[in-house]
Amino acid sequence: MTVDVDNQIMGQEYLVHLLETLYTRSFMFDAQKGFTLSSGAKTDVYIDAKKTVLSAEGMELTGYAFYQMLKLEPIDGIGGLTLGADPIAYATALVATMNGKSLDAFVVRKEAKAHGTQKWIEGNLKDGAWVAIVDDVVTTGASTILAIERARETGFQIRRVIALVDREEGAKENILAKTKCKLESLYTKTDFVEMHKKVKRIK
């Protein structure tokens, strides 16, 4: 069955709606205690995107948003490093397939499978497949770089690299320098900081 997502209730406001949902569910600010990122760096802003992309509303919006970015791309699959990329890949593949664009999801393991085929990547894609690498929140880009490297070792051709949120702390530059891939993102840390300022003014 084909679902016309272009005419769903979210319409053309989906990016605003998704940003608002991410802000409500995922954005945290603590100027005093702060948060420690996976890189070890301290920050006063933390965005736990999984709280959004694993919710029913957030999953639909995320899948729709990434589908809009990729619907004209001649790609076979979408995926990235587990766990951050997984719900994005699943949601996008589902929305795409429901709209006539066959798109498989794949998972890049953090460690090779210890038994059986001992492979790094789970999925049905074949050597030579064109893919999009995705991630939820990127800081230094280390997870995305690893996903790109593992995908290439498997024989995949990287067509697009997209993050839900770029923290603007070197990921774009690091990914380009180490993989020659251009990072795109739906949102940046600045978007959330500006929204936070706006919300505080309203209150």
Buried (B, 14 or more C-beta within 10 A) or exposed (E): EEEEBEEEEBEEEBBEBBBEBBBEBBBEBEEEEBBEBEBEEEBEBBBBBBBBBBBEEBBBBBBBBBBBBBBEBEBBBBBBBBEBBBBBBBBBBBBBBBBEBEBBBBBBEEEEEEEEEEEBBBBEBEEEBBBBBBBBBBBBBBBBBBBBBBBBEBEBEBBBBBBBBBBBBBBBEBBBEBBEBEBBBBBBBEBBBEBBEEEEEEE
